[in-house]
Each structure stands twice: as structure tokens, then as C-alpha cells.
């Protein structure tokens, strides 16, 4: 593993760190700022908007900046936003910092995903997103530890900001004297937005597969514990501990799938993952005991999580003559559009109906991902 790839993995750990700290810190932040607990949703939306804007704009930045400079810009924006959040004296400062935090994260996600898909193997893409899981788990643990001691959530934010600054400084050394590697691979493009009707029909499936997957992954994160309480009758503390196994499964699944993808074709692997998701949802639906439900959630995280990096890696291969940075940006943006709207809409649906249908909704969405991936694969076969 070369130094550039190792540094990109560290960048994704850096992306994961701030992604998880808001949720962990919010109970303490809301008390400090005397705001409603539900206001965290507004902050989360603003972060997502920043990520979407960056994902759609980064292809223009790439024309003027190398991968090295884009990485430094993303890290700098995140560092400043986190540092300002740590010293904020009101919620409006936190809200203001959310946009540059999301924008920096969006730049790093889009450029790192595009760079790895063009220069490395599919297993490296899975490990890349496994690194995000390490950052997310570390960020949550850090905030929890700080909040339980004489220190506070502000100290946790300061530490994360310092880590991002160290990464920013490290970027100067990681890309030094490596001009060939510091440039994002240039691709010929027919214009991402100058599409014929036939091309638009094909690319819409690129958008849908990420929209469906990420909306379900984040719905499990948001509503998983509520499902266990409402549909299974679990106590709140048992539900929280049980759903944590899903997060463990996400991290294990992405690292483990990197080894499997070296021996299995991507589309075969996607079909196997969707079949596993369906089986896991069935067990989750009919299981009643804590051990069975816990195993089902762990398994669901393991088989569901590899889909995102596997599809990200495969999509540029479907459109070899396109601007891959713009294409990757659209994928990341569509993923966060799903994160913005679908979990909230599902919450209203479950409120009007029942949480019991949650596993069926997940299984249906994963089957939709398989349909989109199959249509894109057939495009390659026909051509």
C-alpha cells in the first residue's frame, strides 16, 4: 500500500470524525444553548446541503486545482468550521459553520472517491469507506468520553479540529514531489449536463441507486432503535445496545468485502448483498428475541454496507468517456438527497401506520438498488 493511498484512507477517517460528533454532542449542546432537541435536524440539513453543493461544484474546481489542492481546501474548511463551533456562544454560529463543514466534507468525499475509482481496485474502495466507519466510531467515543469527564463537548470538537489541521499539514508532505499522483485523472467528457434523452434515461438509474441505498442506511441509523422499541417491545437501553451492532456490521462489512471483491465480480457481489439484505430483513421481521434480532442487525450491516463503495467504484466504468468528477459528484449529491428527505418521510409513515413494516421497506429499497445496477450493467453488455 503506497503513501498516497494510506493518506487517502486517513482523509476518510477525517471525514467520518465530524459526521458522528453532532449526534453525540447534541444533548449537551442543546442544554448549553437552551434550544430544542429537535433543532439538531436543522443543523444536520445544513451540513447535507453543504455536501450536496460541493459535490455538484467540485468538477469545476478540478479544472483549476489538483487533487492535492482540493484535499487541502476540504481539510481547511472542515478545520475552521469545527474550531469555530468549539468556541461558539450561540446556536447560530453552529448553524453558520455547518455549511463550510459540509462543503469541505463534500469536496473530500467526491475527489477521494473519484481518485480511488480511477487509480485503484474495488477492494480499496471498500476499505476506504471502512475507514469512514473508524472515524465515525472514534468521533462518537471521543465526545462521549469528554462529556462524561470534567471536560465538555467543546474539548471534543477542539480535538477533532486539531486532527483535521494535522491532516491539512500532512497533505503538504504526502503530495510533495509527486506531481503525477497529485493530479486527478483527466477524462474526456461529452458534457455531464448535455445529455440526449437516451443518456438521461440511463444516468437516472445512477442517481436512484445511491438515493435508495443511502436513504435506507440512514433510516436504519435514525429509526432502528425506535423500531426495536415499538415493534419488538425492547427497553430503550437494550434497543440502543442492539442497534449498535448494525454499526459494527457496517464497518466489518466494508473491510471484509474488500477481500471478497478480489475474487468475485462486482455485479455478482451486488446480487449476493441484496439477497443477504432480504434474508436479514426477513429474520428481523419475524425474530422476537434479543439475540436473534441482534444477529439479524449485525448481518444486515455486514451485507448492506458494501453496496455503496462497490457501486461507487463500478459507475465510472459504465461511462468511460464522461467527466468522472462530475459523475462522482452527482452520485454523492443524490446520496445526500436521500439522506435529507427519506428518513423524515419514513418517520411520518411509521407514525401514521406501524414500525412493523420497516424491514419490508428496507428489503424493497435494496431490490430497487439491484434493479438500477442491473440496468446499468446491461448498458455495458449492449455496448
Secondary structure, 3 states (H helix, E strand, C coil): CCHHHHHHHHHHHHHHHHHHHHHHHHHHHHHHHCCCHHHHHHHHHHHHHHHHHHHHHHHHHHCCCCHHHHHHHHHHHHHHHHHHHHCCCCHHHHHHHHHHHHHHHHHHHHHHHHHHHHHCCHHHHHHHHHHHHHHHHHHHHHHHHHHHCCCCHHHHHHHHHHHHHHHHHHHHHHCCCCHHHHCCCCCCCCCCCCCCHHHHHHHHHHHHHHHHHHHHHHHHHHHHHHHHHHHHCCCHHHHHHHHHHHHHHHHHHHHHHHHHCCCCCHHHHHHHHHHHHHHHHHHHHHCCCHHHHHHHHHHHHHHHHHHHHHHHHHHHHHCCCCCHHHHHHHHHHHHHHHHHHHHHHHHHHHHHCCHHHHHHHHHHHHHHHHHHHHHHHHHHHHC
